[in-house]
Amino acid sequence: MRSEMRRLRNEKDLNGFPTRCPKSGISEIHMETTEAYLERKYQELKLLDDCLESPVSPSRPRSVREVIEQKFKLTAALRAQHDLTTGW
């Protein structure tokens, strides 16, 4: 029982942050930095771009607004590509 509690207190999330408060054992929530968010979204944009027959090479977003705009454009291009190839 104690070893299980100790293990839970020492767990880390994907970014290396503790998942629980060491003293109380209560779960904590850590916010991602803006830079980390933009980098993660840039990787997602590149993944979507790789699915296109004619990739557009998205630029690295500098704001959440740019992430949304680029994502809408890429998904629209993917839909259009799909419609053209399936004869929709």
PyMOL commands that place a pseudoatom at each C-alpha (Angstrom):
pseudoatom trace, name=CA, resn=MET, resi=1, chain=A, elem=C, hetatm=0, pos=[0.000, 0.000, 0.000]
pseudoatom trace, name=CA, resn=ARG, resi=2, chain=A, elem=C, hetatm=0, pos=[2.754, 2.470, 0.952]
pseudoatom trace, name=CA, resn=SER, resi=3, chain=A, elem=C, hetatm=0, pos=[4.852, 1.639, -2.090]
pseudoatom trace, name=CA, resn=GLU, resi=4, chain=A, elem=C, hetatm=0, pos=[1.796, 2.246, -4.296]
pseudoatom trace, name=CA, resn=MET, resi=5, chain=A, elem=C, hetatm=0, pos=[1.216, 5.654, -2.675]
pseudoatom trace, name=CA, resn=ARG, resi=6, chain=A, elem=C, hetatm=0, pos=[4.882, 6.535, -3.136]
pseudoatom trace, name=CA, resn=ARG, resi=7, chain=A, elem=C, hetatm=0, pos=[4.734, 5.475, -6.791]
pseudoatom trace, name=CA, resn=LEU, resi=8, chain=A, elem=C, hetatm=0, pos=[1.655, 7.633, -7.406]
pseudoatom trace, name=CA, resn=ARG, resi=9, chain=A, elem=C, hetatm=0, pos=[3.327, 10.622, -5.769]
pseudoatom trace, name=CA, resn=ASN, resi=10, chain=A, elem=C, hetatm=0, pos=[6.385, 10.236, -8.016]
pseudoatom trace, name=CA, resn=GLU, resi=11, chain=A, elem=C, hetatm=0, pos=[4.503, 9.902, -11.319]
pseudoatom trace, name=CA, resn=LYS, resi=12, chain=A, elem=C, hetatm=0, pos=[5.322, 12.476, -13.977]
pseudoatom trace, name=CA, resn=ASP, resi=13, chain=A, elem=C, hetatm=0, pos=[3.298, 13.626, -16.979]
pseudoatom trace, name=CA, resn=LEU, resi=14, chain=A, elem=C, hetatm=0, pos=[4.667, 13.751, -20.539]
pseudoatom trace, name=CA, resn=ASN, resi=15, chain=A, elem=C, hetatm=0, pos=[6.350, 17.109, -19.866]
pseudoatom trace, name=CA, resn=GLY, resi=16, chain=A, elem=C, hetatm=0, pos=[8.066, 15.833, -16.705]
pseudoatom trace, name=CA, resn=PHE, resi=17, chain=A, elem=C, hetatm=0, pos=[5.739, 17.597, -14.274]
pseudoatom trace, name=CA, resn=PRO, resi=18, chain=A, elem=C, hetatm=0, pos=[4.548, 15.729, -11.181]
pseudoatom trace, name=CA, resn=THR, resi=19, chain=A, elem=C, hetatm=0, pos=[1.014, 14.438, -11.597]
pseudoatom trace, name=CA, resn=ARG, resi=20, chain=A, elem=C, hetatm=0, pos=[0.315, 14.748, -7.883]
pseudoatom trace, name=CA, resn=CYS, resi=21, chain=A, elem=C, hetatm=0, pos=[1.313, 17.044, -5.057]
pseudoatom trace, name=CA, resn=PRO, resi=22, chain=A, elem=C, hetatm=0, pos=[4.142, 15.262, -3.164]
pseudoatom trace, name=CA, resn=LYS, resi=23, chain=A, elem=C, hetatm=0, pos=[2.721, 16.152, 0.260]
pseudoatom trace, name=CA, resn=SER, resi=24, chain=A, elem=C, hetatm=0, pos=[-1.017, 15.780, -0.175]
pseudoatom trace, name=CA, resn=GLY, resi=25, chain=A, elem=C, hetatm=0, pos=[-1.137, 13.325, -3.066]
pseudoatom trace, name=CA, resn=ILE, resi=26, chain=A, elem=C, hetatm=0, pos=[-3.709, 15.561, -4.801]
pseudoatom trace, name=CA, resn=SER, resi=27, chain=A, elem=C, hetatm=0, pos=[-3.520, 15.679, -8.592]
pseudoatom trace, name=CA, resn=GLU, resi=28, chain=A, elem=C, hetatm=0, pos=[-2.277, 18.922, -10.068]
pseudoatom trace, name=CA, resn=ILE, resi=29, chain=A, elem=C, hetatm=0, pos=[-2.895, 20.481, -13.450]
pseudoatom trace, name=CA, resn=HIS, resi=30, chain=A, elem=C, hetatm=0, pos=[-0.011, 22.160, -15.251]
pseudoatom trace, name=CA, resn=MET, resi=31, chain=A, elem=C, hetatm=0, pos=[-0.613, 24.501, -18.137]
pseudoatom trace, name=CA, resn=GLU, resi=32, chain=A, elem=C, hetatm=0, pos=[1.430, 24.200, -21.270]
pseudoatom trace, name=CA, resn=THR, resi=33, chain=A, elem=C, hetatm=0, pos=[3.474, 27.252, -22.247]
pseudoatom trace, name=CA, resn=THR, resi=34, chain=A, elem=C, hetatm=0, pos=[2.432, 29.197, -25.321]
pseudoatom trace, name=CA, resn=GLU, resi=35, chain=A, elem=C, hetatm=0, pos=[5.693, 28.255, -27.024]
pseudoatom trace, name=CA, resn=ALA, resi=36, chain=A, elem=C, hetatm=0, pos=[5.135, 24.548, -26.337]
pseudoatom trace, name=CA, resn=TYR, resi=37, chain=A, elem=C, hetatm=0, pos=[1.523, 24.803, -27.563]
pseudoatom trace, name=CA, resn=LEU, resi=38, chain=A, elem=C, hetatm=0, pos=[2.583, 26.529, -30.796]
pseudoatom trace, name=CA, resn=GLU, resi=39, chain=A, elem=C, hetatm=0, pos=[5.317, 23.949, -31.377]
pseudoatom trace, name=CA, resn=ARG, resi=40, chain=A, elem=C, hetatm=0, pos=[2.902, 21.058, -30.801]
pseudoatom trace, name=CA, resn=LYS, resi=41, chain=A, elem=C, hetatm=0, pos=[0.363, 22.609, -33.161]
pseudoatom trace, name=CA, resn=TYR, resi=42, chain=A, elem=C, hetatm=0, pos=[3.073, 23.220, -35.768]
pseudoatom trace, name=CA, resn=GLN, resi=43, chain=A, elem=C, hetatm=0, pos=[3.888, 19.507, -35.675]
pseudoatom trace, name=CA, resn=GLU, resi=44, chain=A, elem=C, hetatm=0, pos=[0.173, 18.768, -36.187]
pseudoatom trace, name=CA, resn=LEU, resi=45, chain=A, elem=C, hetatm=0, pos=[0.049, 21.168, -39.145]
pseudoatom trace, name=CA, resn=LYS, resi=46, chain=A, elem=C, hetatm=0, pos=[3.051, 19.448, -40.723]
pseudoatom trace, name=CA, resn=LEU, resi=47, chain=A, elem=C, hetatm=0, pos=[1.377, 16.068, -40.230]
pseudoatom trace, name=CA, resn=LEU, resi=48, chain=A, elem=C, hetatm=0, pos=[-1.769, 17.283, -42.005]
pseudoatom trace, name=CA, resn=ASP, resi=49, chain=A, elem=C, hetatm=0, pos=[0.371, 18.821, -44.748]
pseudoatom trace, name=CA, resn=ASP, resi=50, chain=A, elem=C, hetatm=0, pos=[2.131, 15.489, -45.285]
pseudoatom trace, name=CA, resn=CYS, resi=51, chain=A, elem=C, hetatm=0, pos=[-1.239, 13.964, -46.180]
pseudoatom trace, name=CA, resn=LEU, resi=52, chain=A, elem=C, hetatm=0, pos=[-1.668, 16.296, -49.157]
pseudoatom trace, name=CA, resn=GLU, resi=53, chain=A, elem=C, hetatm=0, pos=[-0.617, 15.190, -52.632]
pseudoatom trace, name=CA, resn=SER, resi=54, chain=A, elem=C, hetatm=0, pos=[0.792, 18.701, -53.155]
pseudoatom trace, name=CA, resn=PRO, resi=55, chain=A, elem=C, hetatm=0, pos=[2.067, 19.836, -49.757]
pseudoatom trace, name=CA, resn=VAL, resi=56, chain=A, elem=C, hetatm=0, pos=[1.982, 23.565, -49.004]
pseudoatom trace, name=CA, resn=SER, resi=57, chain=A, elem=C, hetatm=0, pos=[4.621, 23.566, -46.226]
pseudoatom trace, name=CA, resn=PRO, resi=58, chain=A, elem=C, hetatm=0, pos=[2.826, 25.504, -43.480]
pseudoatom trace, name=CA, resn=SER, resi=59, chain=A, elem=C, hetatm=0, pos=[4.731, 28.258, -41.716]
pseudoatom trace, name=CA, resn=ARG, resi=60, chain=A, elem=C, hetatm=0, pos=[5.415, 28.074, -37.996]
pseudoatom trace, name=CA, resn=PRO, resi=61, chain=A, elem=C, hetatm=0, pos=[2.393, 29.722, -36.314]
pseudoatom trace, name=CA, resn=ARG, resi=62, chain=A, elem=C, hetatm=0, pos=[3.054, 32.744, -34.112]
pseudoatom trace, name=CA, resn=SER, resi=63, chain=A, elem=C, hetatm=0, pos=[-0.389, 32.873, -32.491]
pseudoatom trace, name=CA, resn=VAL, resi=64, chain=A, elem=C, hetatm=0, pos=[-3.409, 30.719, -31.737]
pseudoatom trace, name=CA, resn=ARG, resi=65, chain=A, elem=C, hetatm=0, pos=[-5.264, 32.594, -34.478]
pseudoatom trace, name=CA, resn=GLU, resi=66, chain=A, elem=C, hetatm=0, pos=[-2.639, 31.519, -37.026]
pseudoatom trace, name=CA, resn=VAL, resi=67, chain=A, elem=C, hetatm=0, pos=[-2.909, 27.905, -35.843]
pseudoatom trace, name=CA, resn=ILE, resi=68, chain=A, elem=C, hetatm=0, pos=[-6.672, 27.944, -36.398]
pseudoatom trace, name=CA, resn=GLU, resi=69, chain=A, elem=C, hetatm=0, pos=[-6.447, 29.649, -39.788]
pseudoatom trace, name=CA, resn=GLN, resi=70, chain=A, elem=C, hetatm=0, pos=[-3.788, 27.263, -41.088]
pseudoatom trace, name=CA, resn=LYS, resi=71, chain=A, elem=C, hetatm=0, pos=[-5.600, 24.230, -39.734]
pseudoatom trace, name=CA, resn=PHE, resi=72, chain=A, elem=C, hetatm=0, pos=[-8.850, 25.256, -41.444]
pseudoatom trace, name=CA, resn=LYS, resi=73, chain=A, elem=C, hetatm=0, pos=[-7.001, 25.767, -44.735]
pseudoatom trace, name=CA, resn=LEU, resi=74, chain=A, elem=C, hetatm=0, pos=[-5.219, 22.435, -44.528]
pseudoatom trace, name=CA, resn=THR, resi=75, chain=A, elem=C, hetatm=0, pos=[-8.350, 20.493, -43.609]
pseudoatom trace, name=CA, resn=ALA, resi=76, chain=A, elem=C, hetatm=0, pos=[-10.258, 22.212, -46.434]
pseudoatom trace, name=CA, resn=ALA, resi=77, chain=A, elem=C, hetatm=0, pos=[-7.501, 21.186, -48.853]
pseudoatom trace, name=CA, resn=LEU, resi=78, chain=A, elem=C, hetatm=0, pos=[-7.647, 17.615, -47.528]
pseudoatom trace, name=CA, resn=ARG, resi=79, chain=A, elem=C, hetatm=0, pos=[-11.419, 17.528, -47.980]
pseudoatom trace, name=CA, resn=ALA, resi=80, chain=A, elem=C, hetatm=0, pos=[-11.133, 18.872, -51.518]
pseudoatom trace, name=CA, resn=GLN, resi=81, chain=A, elem=C, hetatm=0, pos=[-8.427, 16.337, -52.338]
pseudoatom trace, name=CA, resn=HIS, resi=82, chain=A, elem=C, hetatm=0, pos=[-10.588, 13.549, -50.954]
pseudoatom trace, name=CA, resn=ASP, resi=83, chain=A, elem=C, hetatm=0, pos=[-13.629, 14.719, -52.923]
pseudoatom trace, name=CA, resn=LEU, resi=84, chain=A, elem=C, hetatm=0, pos=[-11.633, 14.870, -56.159]
pseudoatom trace, name=CA, resn=THR, resi=85, chain=A, elem=C, hetatm=0, pos=[-10.146, 11.401, -55.701]
pseudoatom trace, name=CA, resn=THR, resi=86, chain=A, elem=C, hetatm=0, pos=[-13.406, 9.718, -54.672]
pseudoatom trace, name=CA, resn=GLY, resi=87, chain=A, elem=C, hetatm=0, pos=[-15.568, 11.451, -57.260]
pseudoatom trace, name=CA, resn=TRP, resi=88, chain=A, elem=C, hetatm=0, pos=[-17.823, 12.944, -54.612]
for i in range(1, 88): cmd.bond("trace and resi %d" % i, "trace and resi %d" % (i + 1))
show_as sticks, trace
zoom trace
